[in-house]
Amino acid sequence: MQNNRLRRSKPTLSVVSDVDLDCGPIPCFKPAIGEAEIEAVISCLRSGWLTSGPVGRQFESDFAHFVGGGVEAVAVSSATEGLEIALTALGIGEGDEVITTDYTFSATALCIARIGARVVLVDIDPITFNIDPARVEAAITPRTKAIIPVHFAGLPCDLKALNDIARRHGLRVIEDAAHAFPAKSDGRMIGQNSSDATVFSFYATKTLTTGEGGMITFGDPAIAARARRLRLHGIDRDAYLRTEHTAADWRYDVVEPGFKANLSDLLASIGIVQLRRAWALHEQRAQIWANYDDALVNLPLTLPPKGPAGDIHAMHLYAIRLTKASPFGRDEFIRQMRERGIICSVHFIPLHEHTYWRRALDISAADFPASQDAFECEVTLPLFPEMKPAQQRRIISAVQELLGG
Ligand SMILES: *Cc1c(COP(=O)(O)O)cnc(C)c1O
């Protein structure tokens, strides 16, 4: 934007008129679905093959190629299922302990509890809101088997430190990369697997979406093969295909109790198109991000942190932090924004705030001071590739009006 001196919008919704499209409510997220995605679904419908098949295999191979490094990509029905499958494929289960962050979506911890392992939560770095490696190390016991870091908002975690801890203690690392596509850390794309597995989400709000869906990348083809089996009932069909049987054969063998978490070709067909657009969509996000950064300085808020030079931030969430000098607390700020037709969100409601996790793990806010502080001041502003300049001007004016006075 060449001009950062922005037009003030009217402060209330009562002035909304049907002819001024820019005055309608602005959602926090909006999937970038174009004609090519629609055509791809129609063509899949016409093909007659709707469940997992050739389109899904194409999506997996395109995705693996995109992140590079010769990884195996395994498409799944969601990141939640993907995390559970990755843990299981890596041999983690009953009686084991897995360390993750308090400041995440519940699915990151739920996958651990669902496989009968013990959830161990640790606090975050107060600047990045990513898991604090020092606290991870302090939480390790003889039962610890794995670490699940989350790349909050798309900013890569300190994978070097985490992988170093994991190596020294013989632990697995499974990245929750639900926010981190496309992203790069320390010269490698997230998913290129400096760790044991990386799990991406294609949920409707994420940077690449298939409506619902996910992908796991593995460096080890044997673990990937087990994940492929686990995602579809534990059926070892590949073993049959390798022998005298053919693809047309009716015979299959269940070799372990698996999940039902395959991705249908209908959804994979959307993913193939989204993947082709990934860098263009990232560029649009980067432009909107830069506009916010330029316009929101000198207000009582902290801008989202940037990563080290050379890294790539996926820019999934524009997460501002209101400072003590802000005239409004988080709740009132969000309410005021909503009154102006702008929908903000909060990432995250930390796990210690949820009834189940509080009771199951006997935890409270006092155990996670940095996470609690983050929760109290974080606001996610709308960010989606197709945001119109006029929409962003309205959002910026509203923030300036509320915090600038
Ligand atoms: C969205 C999200 C998930 C879950 O993704 P699904 O594909 O909806 O299962 C997991 N972890 C984090 C951090 C997320 O934001």
The ligand as an ORCA input file, in Angstrom:
! r2SCAN-3c Opt
* xyz 0 1
  C      -6.386    -26.761     13.661
  C      -5.408    -27.347     14.601
  C      -5.330    -28.727     14.841
  C      -6.364    -29.682     14.357
  O      -6.482    -29.752     12.989
  P      -7.677    -30.634     12.351
  O      -7.232    -30.839     10.941
  O      -8.910    -29.800     12.459
  O      -7.784    -31.890     13.112
  C      -4.302    -29.207     15.611
  N      -3.398    -28.378     16.160
  C      -3.451    -27.053     15.990
  C      -2.402    -26.194     16.616
  C      -4.475    -26.483     15.224
  O      -4.553    -25.152     15.093
*
